[in-house]
Amino acid sequence: DEQLWRLGVLSKTKHNEGAPCQHELAPIYTDASSACDANQLTMMVMKKCAAKHNLVCLLHEKPFAGVGANGRGPEVFVFPSDLTEIPYAFCSGWENLKEVEIPVNVKVIPENAFSECRNLEKVILPEGLETIESCAFYRCNNLQDVTFPDSLKTIGYAAFLECYNFNKLNLNQITTLGERAFERIGAGANGPEELIWTSAIPVIPNRQF
């Protein structure tokens, strides 16, 4: 960062990607000419900084065959056991992801956290989880039935929209349910085969299934 700042290049997006030691860094959006200069300078600085630390900077999108990369993610993702907060849209669009376990200290699964992880099949939710925010599992088409902990009280807008393999639903403990939270779930998008509704919500909201 400091080397780029000296050259007037400001970066906005930086995070780990799916493959080991793969990271993303992007200069801030600007006019085309300035953006081209910033991209070239960024790649040059990254290579020079890596060499100073006896490392090699590879600028390929998918440098290693068979290793998850370019945002597709791993098949199984393990969060740090002491994690308390999952970043917004952290795993969104990870096409390879099939299984994930939420750490016990996490209280909220944020908006779009796992949206469009189309091959995600299994999610383990801990006791202590209180809220699943909007679109958290939107279009997780292969997600199997999820057991909600007793501590879970709030499910946000379209949280499980178009989860076609979601067939058994127990909402007995839920007190707040967003619109379209379970719209188009189940086989043929025709709703769940089994449903246990919550007494805290006397009327099923429109477009809920």
C-alpha positions, -999 to +999 in steps of 0.1 A: +000+000+000+027+025+010+046+019-022+014+025-043+004+056-023+038+072-031+029+068-068-006+082-063-023+048-068-052+042-043-066+006-039-101-001-028-106-039-029-083-063-011-092-098+001-081-134+000-094-156-028-102-193-029-068-207-037-039-208-012-019-175-012-042-160-038-053-124-032-072-096-050-061-060-051-078-034-073-071+003-079-100+027-074-123+033-104-113+063-125-111+075-161-098+049-186-064+065-191-057+068-154-070+034-147-047+018-173-017+036-157-028+025-122-031-011-132+003-012-148+019+005-118+001-018-094+014-050-111+049-036-113+050-026-076+036-060-066+063-078-084+090-056-069+077-059-034+075-096-037+111-099-048+123-079-018+108-106+004+122-135-017+087-142-030+073-144-065+041-125-076+021-144-102-005-124-120-024-153-135-061-157-127-058-194-121-021-202-116-025-238-105-046-265-122-072-281-101-070-256-072-101-234-065-094-199-077-109-168-093-137-165-067-150-201-071-138-210-036-131-244-020-155-273-016-154-272+022-147-239+041-137-238+078-140-205+096-116-197+125-132-211+156-129-178+174-146-158+147-175-135+159-185-117+126-187-129+090-181-101+065-208-089+041-211-112+010-180-131+022-186-163+002-211-150-023-208-167-057-184-195-046-194-221-071-173-249-056-185-246-020-205-276-008-202-275+030-197-249+056-200-247+094-208-214+111-186-208+143-203-209+177-196-172+185-213-159+154-247-142+162-255-129+127-251-143+092-249-111+071-266-100+039-256-121+009-230-140+029-235-172+008-258-160-020-255-178-053-233-206-039-252-229-062-235-261-052-237-256-015-254-286+001-248-285+038-248-257+063-243-263+101-258-234+122-247-231+158-268-226+189-264-189+197-271-177+162-298-150+163-302-136+129-300-146+092-301-114+071-315-107+037-304-129+008-279-147+030-285-180+011-303-166-020-301-190-049-283-218-031-301-242-054-287-274-039-289-265-003-304-294+017-327-290+047-311-268+074-318-273+111-324-239+127-311-235+163-336-225+191-317-192+194-325-181+159-353-155+160-350-134+128-348-144+091-345-116+066-359-108+032-354-135+005-329-153+029-335-187+013-352-176-020-349-203-047-334-230-025-350-258-045-338-287-023-352-272+009-382-295+017-385-296+055-390-263+074-394-258+111-400-221+120-414-228+155-389-204+172-389-176+147-404-142+157-395-120+127-397-132+091-389-111+061-409-112+029-400-138+004-377-155+029-386-190+015-402-181-018-397-208-045-382-234-022-387-272-025-390-294-055-403-276-086-402-244-065-436-254-051-429-249-014-418-273+014-432-308+019-432-304+057-438-271+075-440-262+112-451-226+115-444-202+144-472-190+167-454-156+169-464-148+133-502-154+130-505-148+093-482-162+066-468-132+047-474-128+010-451-146-014-435-165+014-435-198-005 
